[in-house]
Amino acid sequence: MDKMAIKGGFTLNGSVATSGAKNSALPILFSTLLAEGEHQFSNVPRLKDIDSTAELLRSLGCEAYWKNSKENSGPNEFVVKVEKLKSLEAHYDLVRKMRASILCLGPMLAKYGEAVVSLPGGCAIGTRPIDLHLDAMKALGAEIELKDGYVIARVPQASKRLKGANVLFEKTTVGGTENLMMAATLAEGVTTIENAAKEPEIVDLARYLNSMGAKVTGYGTSVIRIEGVAKLAASKYEILPDRIEAGTLLIAGAITGGDVTVEKCNPHDLDALVTKLRESGFKIDLGANSMRVHPNTKFVAVDITTAPHPLFPTDLQAQFMALMSVAEGTSVISETVFENRFMHVTELMRLGADITPKTQVAVVRGKPMHQGKFLTGAPVMATDLRASASLVLAGLVAHGETVVNRIYHLDRGYEQLEVKLQKLGAQIQRAN
Ligand code: UD1
């Protein structure tokens, strides 16, 4: 199993470009199930989760492959060729690898009037139920049965078409909004989603759906309107840059007191992070597609509360906590999106971070270098994707060597993170 060895204490400097957004690519790849033909994508990140999605699409009868087959090279172009599916069943073996697999439910139900999808089960960052996805499908007229660990869904009407409806999500859900948006594109009539998620990835999915001929409006706001159409056609699309990766790289610059420019990103998508970094004392320049953090070794603690977009993203909470663990003062970090997303806390504490975790709140007493305090390298264990990133960030400033084990979590969501950090001057090596 791969691990990452990091020698701390090297200041990062230079420019680095972000890859395509994982959380945008996944729903968009599943949306291909809505339309036969050849779907062509560029800026798709080469990640484990993309491989898992491709495997699932293939199991349903699609062809899914990189245009440039040589691994980790080429322009990251990905093709999905869809014909009439040979199976409408997403197996447990594939779904358990990646919770986002539930996103095949809406498209299959909308196009074929039936779908069988394994329940994704719990995961490291909380129970993460799919009740809101299922309620949304029911609102569109689907009958849902849970049997032997599977969701068995069907449209009872002879037409096999879902029916547009008004759906109010009682909790903002990114995946739920995506599943419903996809299902509604081929439904009869109009669907309105209230309290819809507003994440940039929702906007990206809506744009791809519209390029296939769907009629989606209001995306990026809390009310999305979808006018159902009879048919969609395969299209071509460039995946938006990964804001979470961009944010992680910016924090990498900040935590080491470096001068780092993150290129190929949409700074506006990271307003909440930039606001907090500035509050902490960092000078940040924003370009049209770039962000630069200036050196600062005396930044101060600030509080954050995670919440749906455009507020502070839960997917950057762990990385920001690593930064706060070496800030001057005490920071209160509140996690409101997931009920159990502090697994990185005990690992950061192994590096010497002074953190008191409570239920969904962590109090971080910073250990700034200029006060003669510091973190110390140690072997640590990655528990989930963003937790892994926070341990890598802490390792960049910890004295001595930090070894992050179980790095496969990191590979699920970051394209060659160590290569990008090395380019900036980090002493980080992947080892077996
Ligand atoms: C997506 C992102 C993930 C990010 C999260 C929140 C992808 C592939 N993943 O996950 O990286 O951390 O958004 O920004 O895009 N919930 C329910 N019932 C449901 C669905 C969700 O109770 O049916 C709850 C969840 O447990 C959680 C909250 O709603 O507490 C938000 O979850 P959701 O926005 O759905 O997250 P994901 O789409 O799973």
Residues whose N, C-alpha, C, O or C-beta is under 5 A from the ligand:
A	BS01	UD1	N23 A100 R128 P129 I130 D131 L132 H133 K171 T172 T173 V174 G175 G176 T314 D315 V337 F338
